Amino acid sequence: MSLDYSSTPPRIYRQIASLMGLQLVTSFINVAKMLSAQRETTQRQLNVEKKKKPDGPRVESLNKRLSITHERITMIEEMMRKLFTGLFVHRYRDTDPDIRMSCIQSLGVWILSYPSLFLQDLYLKYLGWTLNDKSAGVRKASVQALQNLYEVDDNVPSLGLFTERFYKRMLELADDIDISVAVCAIGLVKQLLRHQLVPDEELGSLYDLLIDDPPEIRRAIGALVYDHLIAQKFNSSQSTGGTDDSSKVYLGRMLQILHEFATDQMLSIYVIDDVWEYMGAMKDWKCIISMLLDNNPSTELSNVDATSMIRLMCSSIKKAVGERIVPASDNRKPYHTKAQRELFDKDRLDITVALMKNYPLLLRKFMADKEKVPYLVEVIVYMNLQLYAQKKEQQRFKSALKLIREAFFKHGDKDTLRSCVKAFSFCATESPGELQDFAQNQLKEISDEVISRLKSSIREIEDGDDEYSFLINLKRLYEFHLSRPISIDSLYDEFSRILQASSKMDDEVICFILLNMFMHVTWTLEATTHSETVSEASLSSLLLKRDTLFLHLEHFLVSNPEFQEEGKPGKILACRVCILLAELWYLFRKKEFASTKLEDLGFCPLEPTIEKFWKTCEQLLQISDETEDDDVNREYVEETNRDAVMIAAAKLVYIGAVPENHLGSDIISHFVRHGASISDIVKNLITALKKIKGDLSDILIDSLKKAYQSHLVAASTSIDESLSTKTFHDCKNLAIRLSGLFVGASRDKHRLDEIRKVVDACIDHAFSDAPKHLSFLDGAVLPFVSKLPTTAILDVLEKVQKKTDNIDTDEDPSGWHPYHAFVDTLNEKYARNDDLQDEKEGTAVKRRGRPRKNQNVRGKKLFNEDSSSEDDEDSISESDQFAEGEEEKQEDEDEEVPLIRSFKSSAKLRSLRVSREDNGSQTKSGDSNRGAEDLGASRT
């Protein structure tokens, strides 16, 4: 029986032949190493015999044996050279990346195993060239091969010229688009640093990766920073004994690094997170505390270093007890094993023992500094409070709480207030027996004092004093309200009265009055809904408070329609009003209380109010969050940006607090107008509505009409043509994105019906006021038509042409131009689809995705040796380019795909302002000629 190999792909033959050839070279190396060992043995024997009898027969025999062995080694080495020239130099640039990777892996083994032949520039250059290979696997294989070579100290002198030529590319690979390649490259850089082969001034770009997104990259760079800058393992002139190994020295070097990030607390925390697991000194609590409490003028920390040290201590404490200090990309709760939890408990005990006596001292010393106090106050949350009772240190605990209370009333910034409330809440629930009672009493006394101070500050305002004290106490009350209910019945009417006379009051004061009124109503509603019996008096009181708050919010919604784009306070108040109004509509939505004893609490806003609400939201969406002035209070910026406004509006539609025909299509019409974050929110809303309703065609039609209406308004009212062009492109982009929801519709009859419904409705709208609205055909209809099968396209064409029966389109050629262009496009699509129908049947599924770049890049010569096979070194993957060129001829054009993910909040951590954000992929090559730019990939 004969086997038919005619259908076997040529790639398989190349793989088999390559592996056999590479293995043959490896076998020759093993033989050559064995012969070399025999030659060394024979040479030793010969030296011994020459001393005994220089001209004896034994010497002659050994000389002959030595000559034969040398000839065999020479012959084997020549065979290896021919195999290298005939096989490797062709296959290392094969179109198959697996073959290229096998070649590079084998070359690395050859050089390491037989350096006498292969450890020279003639062979090393291939490892340098393939650092630019387009395949991540090949780049990684090259980096790993180089890591193994630099690991052997005896190889380093022979690698000098190679290192000088390629070390910059090795540094660039630390920012490779493939994370595994980047991590390996960082390990390679550590090898270069160990041998002092990289100038320190070349490492600046590497240290930028300390704040990169992938945690694997940050950890690898953290290890490099610790070894090179903190432990200074690579500095041969650095002493490794005595005090240089002490925690104090290491912490001092860490402070020098943190000094560069002193102005941005989040970046500092990123750096601490990266280095923490390698630097044991960060858990030397006694050393850290002694450095902070040192009052010696010659050794005391500067103000900036003290702030960095307190950040380091607080962050390290969190890490030691298993808390995250850097937000995770997946937002998942970390899972810890039993052994890890036991270690965390041990660390918590160590932290408590170290801080128990010194914690009040630290609070006293830095009480006046609002940058340091929030970190110090929060430390108590991570201590084992049981230890205070066990060691009879109750008085120190009480002293600490009194100092935290002092900090609460000494400062008025958000971070300090929030840390103090968090600390008191923790102590009131987690401390033992007598200490818990003390903490709860302190909490009650603080809340009472806040209310007392508010009443006093209200009287001061009435007497003509400024509003500062009133504002600070409003903030204190709000921070308490976030964690627990506080009875402010006596203040609620006062707040309402102040708002009625608020014509000259600062917007920030108004915001916090509204916030506290909202929080009070929310806590009252919570108590009412969870109570077994509700009296008519309490229900009436809640309704009165709710309606009063509604009146104030709607008043500011109407009276604050205009605000400037520079981020002035008017915008902040408008954001607060919109968000609070949406939250109240959500809390008191009718369907939540329907058919219950609390049915009277149900509320549905009137249509005019919803329209005013959305008009204000639209104005806020036009203002970019990046245009705000630095002078604006940014403490609560994550609560008053346009993302928060859009989320609030989208939630109303999703949970049905307002009729979806009022807001749903309005929100979707802004899908592509305001950047990625708003787009994500709308995208998630569409996904959620699709799960609930299924058919979204009506909402999509309305959103397209509203986007087109915005274009018509801009075209008629603006003298700037660019604005009209932009609004039309927004409308068209919206249609493209929405049509992307129907990918694969050809296999689903229901989805085809939805597309056809959208197309028909939009065509009718385009001809409702022809020729004025005919551009709607191109702006909204065309992207949906492209999703229809050929027969349906023909039906659409017939319907459109019937619309012009008995109409002379030549009377207004320019007005009817969009119609003719639309018909021509459909004719072209129909004809093309008809001609290609037979060709498409039976063909394999074509590769989709972004077309690859044209990589017409020629490799770079490293040395000027004469070699017949390498005189004109082509691109590393030149044959790969040819294969791609053939493949790309069969590719379809890129197809818009829906970017639907799970519904999530787009209110990002605003305090992390990393300037490295880019929407596109950026190559970070430092090489001036950038010859490898297209072959080497860099991370976004």
Secondary structure by P-SEA (a helix, b strand, c coil): cccccccccaaaaaaaaaaaaaaaaaaaaaaaaaaaaaaaaaaaaaaaaaacccccaaaaaaaaaaaaaaaaaaaaaaaaaaaaaaccccccccccaaaaaaaaaaaaaaaaaccccccccccaaaaaaacccccaaaaaaaaaaaaaaaccccccccaaaaaaacaaaaaaaaacccaaaaaaaaaaaaaaaaacccccccaaaaaaacccccaaaaaaaaaaaaacccccccccccccccccccaaaaaaaaaaaaccccccaaaaaaaaaaaccccccccaaaaaaaaaacccccccccaaaaaaaaaaaaaaaaaaaccccccccccccccccaaaaaaaaaaaaaaaaaccccaaaaaaacccccccaaaaaaccccccaaaaaaacaaaaaaaaaaaaaaaaaacccaaaaaaaaaaaaaaaccccaaaaaaaaaaaaaaaaaaaaaaaaaaaaaaacccaaaaaaaaaaaaaaaaccccccccaaaaaaaaaaacccccaaaaaaaaaaaaaaaaaaaaaaaacccccaaaaaaaaaaaaaaaaaaaaaaaacccccccccaaaaaaaaaaaaaaaaaaaacccccccccccccbbbbcaaaaaaaaaaaaaaaacccccccccccccccccccaaaaaaaaaaaaaaccccccccaaaaaaaccccccaaaaaaaaaaaaaaaacccaaaaaaaaaaaaaaaaaaaaaccccaaaaaaaaaaaaaaaaaaacccccccccaaaaaaaaaaaaaaaaaaaccccccccccccccaaaaaaccaaaaaaaaaaaaaaacccccccccccaaaaaaaaaaaaaaaaaaaaaccccccccccccccccccccbbbbbccccccccccccccccaaaaaaaaaaaaacccbbbbbbccccccccccccccccccccccccccccccccccccccccc
